[in-house]
Amino acid sequence: MAVPAAAQDEGGPPPALVDKLTAAARDNLTSARLSDGSPAPAETAEELARPLVPRILEVQTIERALMSAVMATCQLDSEALSYRPYMQAIRASGRYSDKQIAYLGLLHGLSMGFLGSSLDAAMCNPDFVESLKQAPAETPIETP
């Protein structure tokens, strides 16, 4: 379960929202941390001229952030149930650099904060919370 059914029917997050969230993450990339704890370096002019990761992976990361935000709203450990397994799957794929992984972690965090701010704990009935616990921990990493 990456996004609520209503959002899935519409094809995921609106492109304008993806643009807003990805721009914010790229603008703040130097606040992200690499695996050794050092700050991610600023993007070069060449990097800024092209996508940092495939768009489908950005969309998938934003969808995962929504699931994490819903879990947190429902008092579940979103880091253990959603974020960490997702990021581990990205790392394990071996397809992305440390800088790209740092960007995706930052994108997840910014998106989770932005999307989570509008969630209401009233949605967290026992059946819904149980379905969140059963949601797959890992999401296949989709690339074109």
Helices and strands as residue ranges (DSSP letters): H 5-9, H 15-27, G 29-31, H 45-48, H 55-73, H 78-78, I 79-83, H 84-93, H 98-116, G 121-123, H 126-134
